C-alpha cells in the first residue's frame, strides 16, 4: 500500500474520496466529488491535511483532518 498526500485541489482526489465514502456508507449517505471539493476548500485560519491510500494505484482509503481552532 502506498500513502500519498490528499491534494485538496485535485478533482481526482475528490472523486476518489466520494466513491470510497459512498461504497462504505451506502446510497443513503452518498456524497459527491463536488461535496468533497466544497468541504475541503481553502478557508482563512483553517488548516486541513490528509492522505489517500493506494493499492496497485487504485484508491482504497483516505483520511482528512481539520484541527480545531482556538
SEPA-679101 format. One record per residue (C-alpha): x, y, z. Coordinates in pm, 1 decimal. Layout:
# residues N
(atom (X,Y,Z));
...
# end
This chain:
# residues 70
(atom (0.0,0.0,0.0));
(atom (115.5,350.0,-78.4));
(atom (10.1,666.1,107.0));
(atom (14.5,994.5,-79.4));
(atom (-86.2,1341.4,38.3));
(atom (-452.6,1417.9,-26.2));
(atom (-436.4,1713.2,-265.1));
(atom (-726.2,1938.4,-168.1));
(atom (-729.0,2089.3,-520.5));
(atom (-726.6,1767.9,-727.3));
(atom (-1060.5,1663.6,-873.4));
(atom (-940.2,1302.4,-893.6));
(atom (-883.1,1301.8,-517.6));
(atom (-1231.1,1446.9,-459.2));
(atom (-1380.4,1176.0,-681.7));
(atom (-1184.5,900.8,-506.0));
(atom (-1294.4,1018.9,-161.5));
(atom (-1658.5,1043.1,-270.2));
(atom (-1653.6,695.6,-426.4));
(atom (-1487.9,537.9,-122.5));
(atom (-1726.0,710.2,118.5));
(atom (-2033.6,609.2,-79.1));
(atom (-1911.9,248.9,-113.9));
(atom (-1860.5,228.3,262.7));
(atom (-2175.4,413.6,372.8));
(atom (-2425.7,324.1,101.1));
(atom (-2654.2,531.8,-112.7));
(atom (-2847.5,678.7,181.9));
(atom (-2531.8,865.7,287.2));
(atom (-2378.7,914.2,-58.4));
(atom (-2162.2,1219.0,-122.6));
(atom (-2040.9,1368.7,-448.9));
(atom (-1699.8,1492.7,-560.9));
(atom (-1846.1,1845.3,-552.9));
(atom (-1940.2,1794.0,-186.9));
(atom (-1582.6,1688.1,-105.4));
(atom (-1440.5,1984.6,-300.0));
(atom (-1671.2,2229.6,-120.8));
(atom (-1588.4,2092.8,222.8));
(atom (-1212.5,2089.5,164.5));
(atom (-1181.5,2432.8,4.2));
(atom (-938.4,2686.6,148.0));
(atom (-1063.6,2886.3,444.7));
(atom (-866.0,3159.7,616.5));
(atom (-730.6,3043.1,951.0));
(atom (-815.8,2676.3,888.2));
(atom (-567.9,2405.1,803.3));
(atom (-654.7,2067.2,657.8));
(atom (-443.4,1769.1,570.8));
(atom (-497.2,1413.7,463.0));
(atom (-368.5,1101.7,299.4));
(atom (-500.1,891.0,15.5));
(atom (-420.8,518.9,34.4));
(atom (-349.5,342.3,-294.8));
(atom (-321.7,-28.7,-365.7));
(atom (-196.2,-109.3,-715.0));
(atom (-250.1,260.4,-796.6));
(atom (-622.1,236.2,-706.3));
(atom (-771.7,434.1,-415.7));
(atom (-860.6,208.5,-121.7));
(atom (-894.0,459.4,162.3));
(atom (-849.2,816.6,273.1));
(atom (-828.0,1031.1,581.9));
(atom (-883.2,1403.5,612.6));
(atom (-836.4,1607.0,927.9));
(atom (-909.6,1963.4,1029.4));
(atom (-763.4,2050.9,1367.3));
(atom (-985.8,2251.6,1599.1));
(atom (-934.2,2624.7,1604.3));
(atom (-899.4,2822.5,1926.3));
# end
